[in-house]
């Protein structure tokens, strides 16, 4: 289960971002919808996106750290969906982590206490 966080990240194209998070990562759309703005949820977290059509994804440094109680499940889900991910490893700071990049190069790092 993912735990609470509510970051705000840039997106170039709402439909591409929505498709990635809903179909690849298992998020759900928020009950409300605004032009140029996207809110998605999964378990206890919510991520907000603002439209930035001129975003150069090669220069985007958006990132979020998502804590989970089941890192192995999140990692296996990413693997099963064919998402580009880093290896799952225990870091020197005592967290078991892996990361993925979304279509706009936002870095999502999933972590759990080792």
N, C-alpha and C positions, 0 to 999 in steps of 0.2 A: 504494500500500500504506500502510495506517495503521501507525503505530509505537507503541511501548509507552506505556501509561498505565493506571491502575487507580483511577479516582475512584469515590466513593460518592455517589449522588444520591437524593433522595426521590421516591416515587411514591404516587399515591392508589389506583390500581387495577392490580394486577399484570398482568391479562390485557390491558388497554388498552396498558400500557407495552410488554409483550412483543410484542404485535401490531405496534405502531408500529416498534420497532427491528428486528424480524425481517422484516416485510413491506415496510416503507418504506425502511429503511436497509441491509438485507442482513446484519444480524448473525445469529449462531447462538446457540442456548441453550447454557448450560454443561451438562456431563454430570450435575451434581447439582442438585437442586431442593429448596428449603426454603420452608415456608409463610412468607409475608410478606417474602420476600427473593428477588431475581432477579439472576442473573449471566448476562451475555451477552458474546460475543466476536466479533471480526472482525479478520482478519489477526493482528497481534501485540498488539492491545489487548483489555482486558477492562473492562467497566463493571459496577459493582454498584449495586443499587437496594434501598433499605429502604422498607418500607411505612409510610406516614404518611397514614392515611385522612382526617384532618382538615386536611390541607394546603390552604391557600388559594393556589391557583396564581397569583393576581394578586400575591401577596406572596412568591413563591418566588424566591430568588436563586441557585439551584443552577446551576453552570456548569462546563464542562470544555473544555479546549483540546486538540484532537486534531491532532497533527502527521501529515502525510502526505507521501509521495514523489510523488503524482500528484493534485494539487489539482484539475486540470481534469476528471479522471475522477470524482472525488467530487462535484464541482459538477454535472456533467452527469447523474450518477445522481440527485441530488436533484431536478434539473429534470424528469427523465423520470418521476419518481414523483409529481409534483404536490405536493411538499413546499413549505411556505412558507419561503423562504430570502431572505437579503440578497444583494445583488449581489457578484460576485467582483471584488475589487479589491486592488491593491497598497497596503499601508499605509506610512506614513512610517517605521515601524520595520523595514522591509525584509521583511515577510511578505506573501504573497499569501493572502487569507483570504475566507471567507464563513461565515455563521452560520445556524442553524436553531433553532427552539424545538420541544421535544417536547410531548406532551399535558399535562404538568404544568408547563410553562413553564421547564424546565431549558434553559439556553442551551448549545448545542454549537457551538463555533467550530472550523472546520477550517482549518489553515494549513500553508504550505510556504514555505521561504526563497525570496525573489524572485530 
